[in-house]
Amino acid sequence: MNDLLWPALALLPLLVTTLALAVADRTSSPPSEPLVRGLSVGSALLSAVGVVGTVLTGTGVDVVWIPALGVDLDLRADGISTPLVLLTAGVGIVATALRHTRPPVDRTEEDRTAPLVGQHGVPGLAAYHACLQLVLLGALVTFLSRDAIVFFVGFELVLLPMWLLVARHGDAHEAARRDGAALRFVLVTATGSTLMLLGILALSTLTGTTDVDRWAELAGASLSGREQLLVAVLLLVGLGLKVPVWPLHTWLPWVHSTAPTAGSVLLAAVLLKMGTYGIVRLVVPVVPEGFATASPVLAGLAVTGIVWAGLACLVERDLKRLIAWSSIAHLGFVVLALATGTETGLQAALFGNVAHGVIAALLFVVVGALKERWGSADLTVARAALREVTPRLGFALVVGMAASMGLPGLAGFWGELGAVYAAWAPAEDRTEGWFRLFAVVAAVGAVIAAAYAVRVLREVWAGDRLLPAIPDSHRVEGVLIGVLVVAVLVLGVYPSLLLDVTAADAAALLTGGVR
């Protein structure tokens, strides 16, 4: 019973709060905004306590769920998943604490999907927070699961609430644009999930189990080389749509520019990590021969995405879309590191995953706050210099963009450096010449990142313009931004805080076993 305490505390508050808030707006007296936000933040805090307890005590859940299919509800954290469940818990508190503002809605005859309006003019506030809670629940189940079917269930659990966040609560000026972005998200995610499910079912048939740890121990021993390659391609394409890997990336900037701030924070910091985490769990140790065969193509697509997204950032006019493009570039470094097949590369990928999560959360909170104050995120519109009128938001933007360009002493540096280093010296079963070329291209991409970061700071932070004046960060917003800034600095100055957690399990994962 004691083993169930902490995992239950991590998951049950999110589930109960989701159910309660999902029906609250349908009652005759919808709950007030302070009550809804308080309940949502309280649930996220309780879940975070449960996550920390689960990690520190090493407890988990392992019960038979579907005996006929051999599926166990096996939920526990190890060195690979611990950083991501902690990231999810922390980002969950940030997302639920952010104030939700009513999105602009066009009042045309064609607009048939205007959200419900609760008290204080907030559209469907309780349903909005229910979606946030369900996204967090699905992400935690995904990262904690050691059964592939349960992993898939958690992976799918986030689809509907994220669609609702974009379609019903997005910040686009036209409802049609919100609907289009939400539809694209659903179609892309569903396609990726279908391919991933086919790969999982193939592995289950060939191995006789859905236990992810057992798959890692077998290391593809029961599969032929052709079968390994087929499974690897199915899983890589399915998960690549979620990451997203170039050229499967086109949905992300549109969804980010349309989603509410909290939705963008969760999407960038948590949901995209489900794709890279899936590659680490289901591909790298499970079908090593097939992954090695596919890795040069995967690495080539990753570095193409790094450069492509960087060039897009140099000309992008919408600041929120620009941050979305930068996410594609940074996750390209994560995928490149994984493709190298080395322990250094795996460590760099795991670190880069968390670092990007913190940096992206910081940037989307800041940019979301600026967009709310400006009325748009168009970089071509003359604005008052942030360093003059909003020094706190301006400082946070400088830290976020500096980390995004990979400056030493900030979180983004170690993952990108490790990825380039690992690509220069890949595993023995990789083609060294190709990977060294990829390392050079990735380094060029880092230079482009510096160029677009400077462009953003020149446009919105520098200068001496004082009008139109906008308010600086308010109390709650300032606290959330401050915590994220500290996290970016701590991970940059003391990377061993994270690397020591993942080291042993990363080494075990590449040697055909688990600790």
FILO-298342 format. One line per field, with one value per residue (C-alpha): x, y, z; residue in one letter; chain. Coordinates in steps of 0.001 Angstrom, whole numbers, plus 500000, padded with zeros to 6 digits. Each point is the difference from the previous one (the first is absolute). Layout:
N
east: c(X|...)
north: c(Y|...)
up: c(Z|...)
type: c(a|...)
mol: c(A|...)
//
This chain:
515
east: c(500000|502873|501384|496746|499885|502333|498993|496338|500683|501757|497089|496694|499729|500317|497359|497503|500474|499573|496650|498800|500953|498771|496388|500271|499227|496833|498465|497496|502582|503475|502838|501839|503393|501917|498393|500771|503595|500540|498699|502084|503222|499364|499587|503235|501833|498696|501013|503477|500364|498995|502492|502842|499032|499873|503455|501631|498506|500298|496446|497558|496943|500155|496643|498424|497695|498877|500869|498774|502514|502755|499906|501172|499447|503695|500773|503358|502860|503640|502946|498689|496493|500679|501096|496940|497443|501546|499914|496342|499094|501773|498685|496528|500037|501111|497310|497129|501115|500069|496963|497808|498613|497061|501122|498859|497040|498663|496238|499170|497136|502460|501238|498062|502480|500209|500892|497698|500277|500238|500188|502278|499793|502423|499016|499717|502639|499319|500129|503224|501655|498567|501885|503237|499554|499355|503069|502142|498455|500645|503596|500781|498493|502118|503264|499353|498706|502146|497373|499748|496193|499677|502590|497794|496908|501766|501314|496462|498469|501412|498532|496416|500773|502734|497615|497438|502606|500859|496520|498001|502513|502600|501045|499572|497836|497824|498202|500692|503724|499677|497961|502530|502943|498140|499012|503571|501196|497468|500734|503767|499884|497501|502125|503088|498113|498782|503516|501302|497242|500879|503615|498959|497700|502745|502418|497373|499361|503675|501043|496853|499927|499256|502486|502358|502760|499822|500244|503177|501477|499278|501535|498379|501312|496699|499770|501815|501900|497192|497382|502042|500283|496268|499061|502577|498636|496379|500850|502379|497499|497154|502013|501729|496640|499683|503524|499735|502879|500422|498099|497193|500130|497636|497123|501922|500419|496327|498804|502346|498964|496366|500091|499476|503165|499560|499339|503192|501953|498725|500418|503602|501237|498162|498102|502844|502198|497648|501259|503709|499360|498190|503077|502167|497677|498571|502675|503566|500362|497210|500990|503652|500953|497033|500607|503671|498991|497494|502146|501881|496692|498573|503091|499898|496371|500826|502781|497914|497335|502552|501065|496547|498322|502850|499649|496232|500654|502072|496976|497015|497861|497905|501977|498018|500470|503696|500316|498168|502470|502882|498545|500263|503669|500802|498245|502043|503075|498256|499193|503520|501467|497774|500951|503704|499423|502482|499618|501157|497312|497301|501060|500030|496526|498571|501528|498934|496445|499679|501981|497792|496923|501039|501175|496891|497730|501774|499825|496354|498987|501848|498836|496443|500067|501339|497431|497207|501310|500820|496876|502120|503464|500937|503688|499562|497849|501941|499990|501360|503391|499545|503150|498460|496353|499915|503441|498866|498411|502912|502583|498115|499874|503756|500695|497672|501447|503576|499275|498333|503175|501969|502203|502286|498675|496388|497926|500060|503780|500660|497453|501051|503715|499536|498020|502693|502750|498157|499394|503721|500767|496974|499642|502070|497006|499340|501700|502515|500341|496301|499640|502959|498310|496819|502016|501262|496502|498629|502733|498972|496455|501219|501475|496664|498336|502231|499008|496248|500295|501830|497347|497211|501823|500779|496356|498243|502535|502561|499418|498753|496325|497689|496607|497621|500631|498894|499905|502807|499442|497485|500593|499048|501384|503254|500403|499461|502444|502538|499868|500542|502916|501634|499517|501686|502956|500330|499997|502552|502388|499554|499100|501072|496807|498213|502778|500713|496354|499959|503554|499591|496724|501243|503012|497822|497556|502711|501412|496814|498542|498462|501139)
north: c(500000|502386|499373|501340|503183|502218|498869|500385|503524|500771|498897|499946|503760|500677|497393|501137|503684|499284|498306|502728|502914|498338|500316|503194|502370|498070|500724|502787|501911|499598|500338|503306|500559|500039|496700|498301|501205|499150|496463|499503|501338|498043|496800|500664|500662|496780|498083|501564|498855|496506|500069|501062|497305|497366|500978|500196|496768|498002|498715|499211|498076|496513|498266|497864|502199|497917|496323|498807|502240|499690|503744|501191|503416|500399|503614|500988|502392|499272|502186|500402|501122|501826|503311|499996|499252|502751|502346|499119|500638|503359|501189|498858|502420|502809|499235|499798|503146|502132|502217|499037|502867|499796|499444|502445|498463|501106|500414|498765|497844|497221|499903|497120|498956|502980|498611|500155|503173|499582|502642|503032|499727|497052|497437|496473|500619|496787|497919|501762|498996|496488|499729|501118|497393|497213|500936|499763|496655|498534|501244|498528|496634|500029|500767|497592|497054|496900|498241|500980|499874|502203|502307|500233|500719|502876|501219|500120|501483|503442|500205|501051|502599|501594|500193|501732|502433|501096|499909|501506|502095|500957|503615|500333|502914|497741|496868|498372|500282|498370|497174|499508|499812|497620|497754|499857|499066|497166|498621|500043|498534|497308|499000|499772|498010|497516|499331|499746|497523|497843|499906|499136|497204|498607|499926|498445|497247|499293|500044|498741|502880|503714|500505|502776|498858|496490|501443|501839|496819|498041|502810|498688|496439|498451|502215|499704|502963|500774|499803|502328|502540|499851|500494|502781|501872|499677|501298|502722|501433|499801|501579|502371|501590|500766|501377|501336|499062|501815|499713|498862|503325|502315|499685|501313|503754|500311|498240|501990|503339|499116|498203|501893|500752|497085|497691|501101|499523|496430|499177|501192|498986|496693|498598|500228|498127|497045|499463|500052|497953|497423|499688|499466|497355|498180|500255|500582|496923|497862|499782|501124|498497|501527|503344|499949|499410|502855|502384|501751|500958|501083|502082|501580|501015|501350|502327|501070|501015|501892|502148|500239|501161|502395|501641|500246|501803|502607|501117|499065|503035|498443|499725|497023|498104|500863|498298|496994|499830|500189|496984|497977|500953|499160|496654|499303|499986|497485|497674|500339|499040|496907|498954|499814|496840|500981|500494|503602|500537|498444|502139|503107|499157|499449|503254|501900|498756|501506|503133|500765|499377|502625|502511|499582|500367|503231|501442|499132|501478|503229|500180|499145|502865|502375|498922|500609|503507|500856|498499|498061|498485|501711|500925|502594|502236|502685|499283|501666|498516|497337|501018|503443|499271|496395|499177|496757|498552|501343|498275|496712|500259|500657|496938|497828|501081|499722|496460|499286|500955|497581|502415|498393|500264|499536|496828|499788|499732|496481|498113|501635|499692|496354|499314|501475|498203|496669|500456|500585|496645|497728|496331|497475|498771|503511|501558|502414|502176|500718|500750|502367|501863|500108|501401|502843|500776|499990|502431|502293|499756|501200|503077|500676|499722|502772|502149|499669|500464|503282|500996|499501|501943|502832|500263|499852|500471|502557|503622|503077|500006|500670|499816|498280|499131|496593|498658|497790|496538|499779|498101|496414|500361|501397|497107|497397|501724|500350|496283|499097|502445|498426|496522|501102|501375|497017|497434|502080|500446|496565|497470|497076|500546|498342|497976|498047|498927|498588|498613|496460|499246|501514|497684|496992|500843|499770|496709|498010|500164|502034|500627)
up: c(500000|500801|496513|498522|502062|498009|496473|500992|501247|496716|497801|501876|500728|496267|499147|502640|499158|496292|500614|502372|497751|496799|501134|502068|497117|499232|503387|500586|502068|498455|502519|500274|498455|503338|501009|496700|499892|503652|499519|496864|501528|503210|498008|498095|503277|501579|496899|500138|503616|498929|497118|502281|502523|497264|498774|503433|501371|496796|500436|497249|498884|498479|499675|497288|497921|497001|500666|496594|498248|502595|500689|503422|501550|500746|500946|501500|499417|499215|499041|496445|500927|503290|498402|497756|502717|502135|496995|499401|503625|500068|496654|501037|502915|497680|497393|502489|501848|496833|499674|497073|497953|497667|496390|497325|498165|496644|500188|496524|498880|499302|503583|501488|502663|502346|503436|502968|502064|503743|502682|499647|496192|499929|497339|501394|502661|501921|496815|499035|503285|499685|496705|501662|502736|497499|497941|503140|500927|496559|499954|503438|499021|496840|501794|502906|497992|499537|497877|496346|499866|503073|498438|496921|502116|501761|496646|498620|503133|499224|496491|500759|502707|497898|497049|502214|501333|496472|498437|502865|501885|497419|499600|496229|498869|497871|501113|496627|500633|503400|498517|497219|502387|502314|497098|498749|503488|500242|496535|500455|503497|499015|497016|502176|502627|497378|498761|503558|500910|497001|501188|503568|498810|497772|502935|502235|497459|499405|503673|501715|502473|500290|502851|498906|502374|498569|496490|501020|501466|496815|497897|496832|500435|498884|496891|496689|498618|497554|502751|502191|497201|499235|503661|500380|496969|501180|503459|498809|497520|502520|502794|497570|499261|503699|500531|497192|497679|496674|497605|502331|501826|498151|502473|503006|499244|499067|503156|502242|498542|500635|503359|503271|501938|502425|497058|498275|503230|500409|496315|499790|503447|500459|497021|497486|502476|499787|496457|500850|503168|497870|497786|503082|501483|496996|497317|501203|502276|498496|496318|500091|496649|498193|501715|498971|496375|500053|502069|497143|498384|503347|500775|496537|500486|503458|498812|497010|502499|502087|497045|498410|503214|500742|496604|500526|503295|498155|497974|502179|500885|502784|503242|501274|496737|500158|503395|498545|497106|502469|501822|496793|499742|503610|499858|496883|502258|502294|497090|498581|503377|500198|496472|500895|502056|502724|503722|499574|497402|502171|502960|497812|498699|503477|501229|496890|500441|503468|499170|497027|502127|502531|497388|497846|503034|500937|496493|499447|503359|499159|496386|501029|502498|497360|497423|502489|500692|496390|498452|497501|499671|496723|500062|497266|502218|501865|503735|503083|500885|502679|501833|500482|500815|501281|501426|501686|496869|497981|502209|499812|496190|499878|502177|497918|496658|501283|501191|496662|498133|502218|501932|502643|503528|498896|499637|496213|499755|501269|497928|496741|500705|500949|496827|497728|501940|499783|496263|499465|501681|499364|500919|498071|497998|498674|496949|501501|496898|499740|503686|499981|497158|502087|502910|497802|498709|503558|501051|497137|501314|503398|498310|498314|503421|501274|497012|500501|503775|499426|497467|502564|502710|497592|498948|503379|502802|498805|499050|501822|499030|502939|498302|499951|503640|501313|503579|501265|501430|502829|503224|499059|496494|501398|502443|497271|497663|502814|500798|496341|499697|503056|498506|496752|501965|502364|497182|498123|502910|501594|497266|502204|501953|497080|498368|503201|500147|496475|499756|501345|498233|496745|500064|500815|497227|497342|501287|499566|503453|502789|503515)
type: c(m|n|d|l|l|w|p|a|l|a|l|l|p|l|l|v|t|t|l|a|l|a|v|a|d|r|t|s|s|p|p|s|e|p|l|v|r|g|l|s|v|g|s|a|l|l|s|a|v|g|v|v|g|t|v|l|t|g|t|g|v|d|v|v|w|i|p|a|l|g|v|d|l|d|l|r|a|d|g|i|s|t|p|l|v|l|l|t|a|g|v|g|i|v|a|t|a|l|r|h|t|r|p|p|v|d|r|t|e|e|d|r|t|a|p|l|v|g|q|h|g|v|p|g|l|a|a|y|h|a|c|l|q|l|v|l|l|g|a|l|v|t|f|l|s|r|d|a|i|v|f|f|v|g|f|e|l|v|l|l|p|m|w|l|l|v|a|r|h|g|d|a|h|e|a|a|r|r|d|g|a|a|l|r|f|v|l|v|t|a|t|g|s|t|l|m|l|l|g|i|l|a|l|s|t|l|t|g|t|t|d|v|d|r|w|a|e|l|a|g|a|s|l|s|g|r|e|q|l|l|v|a|v|l|l|l|v|g|l|g|l|k|v|p|v|w|p|l|h|t|w|l|p|w|v|h|s|t|a|p|t|a|g|s|v|l|l|a|a|v|l|l|k|m|g|t|y|g|i|v|r|l|v|v|p|v|v|p|e|g|f|a|t|a|s|p|v|l|a|g|l|a|v|t|g|i|v|w|a|g|l|a|c|l|v|e|r|d|l|k|r|l|i|a|w|s|s|i|a|h|l|g|f|v|v|l|a|l|a|t|g|t|e|t|g|l|q|a|a|l|f|g|n|v|a|h|g|v|i|a|a|l|l|f|v|v|v|g|a|l|k|e|r|w|g|s|a|d|l|t|v|a|r|a|a|l|r|e|v|t|p|r|l|g|f|a|l|v|v|g|m|a|a|s|m|g|l|p|g|l|a|g|f|w|g|e|l|g|a|v|y|a|a|w|a|p|a|e|d|r|t|e|g|w|f|r|l|f|a|v|v|a|a|v|g|a|v|i|a|a|a|y|a|v|r|v|l|r|e|v|w|a|g|d|r|l|l|p|a|i|p|d|s|h|r|v|e|g|v|l|i|g|v|l|v|v|a|v|l|v|l|g|v|y|p|s|l|l|l|d|v|t|a|a|d|a|a|a|l|l|t|g|g|v|r)
mol: c(A|A|A|A|A|A|A|A|A|A|A|A|A|A|A|A|A|A|A|A|A|A|A|A|A|A|A|A|A|A|A|A|A|A|A|A|A|A|A|A|A|A|A|A|A|A|A|A|A|A|A|A|A|A|A|A|A|A|A|A|A|A|A|A|A|A|A|A|A|A|A|A|A|A|A|A|A|A|A|A|A|A|A|A|A|A|A|A|A|A|A|A|A|A|A|A|A|A|A|A|A|A|A|A|A|A|A|A|A|A|A|A|A|A|A|A|A|A|A|A|A|A|A|A|A|A|A|A|A|A|A|A|A|A|A|A|A|A|A|A|A|A|A|A|A|A|A|A|A|A|A|A|A|A|A|A|A|A|A|A|A|A|A|A|A|A|A|A|A|A|A|A|A|A|A|A|A|A|A|A|A|A|A|A|A|A|A|A|A|A|A|A|A|A|A|A|A|A|A|A|A|A|A|A|A|A|A|A|A|A|A|A|A|A|A|A|A|A|A|A|A|A|A|A|A|A|A|A|A|A|A|A|A|A|A|A|A|A|A|A|A|A|A|A|A|A|A|A|A|A|A|A|A|A|A|A|A|A|A|A|A|A|A|A|A|A|A|A|A|A|A|A|A|A|A|A|A|A|A|A|A|A|A|A|A|A|A|A|A|A|A|A|A|A|A|A|A|A|A|A|A|A|A|A|A|A|A|A|A|A|A|A|A|A|A|A|A|A|A|A|A|A|A|A|A|A|A|A|A|A|A|A|A|A|A|A|A|A|A|A|A|A|A|A|A|A|A|A|A|A|A|A|A|A|A|A|A|A|A|A|A|A|A|A|A|A|A|A|A|A|A|A|A|A|A|A|A|A|A|A|A|A|A|A|A|A|A|A|A|A|A|A|A|A|A|A|A|A|A|A|A|A|A|A|A|A|A|A|A|A|A|A|A|A|A|A|A|A|A|A|A|A|A|A|A|A|A|A|A|A|A|A|A|A|A|A|A|A|A|A|A|A|A|A|A|A|A|A|A|A|A|A|A|A|A|A|A|A|A|A|A|A|A|A|A|A|A|A|A|A|A|A|A|A|A|A|A|A|A|A|A|A|A|A|A|A|A|A|A|A|A|A|A|A|A|A|A|A|A|A|A|A|A|A|A|A|A|A|A|A|A|A|A|A|A)
//
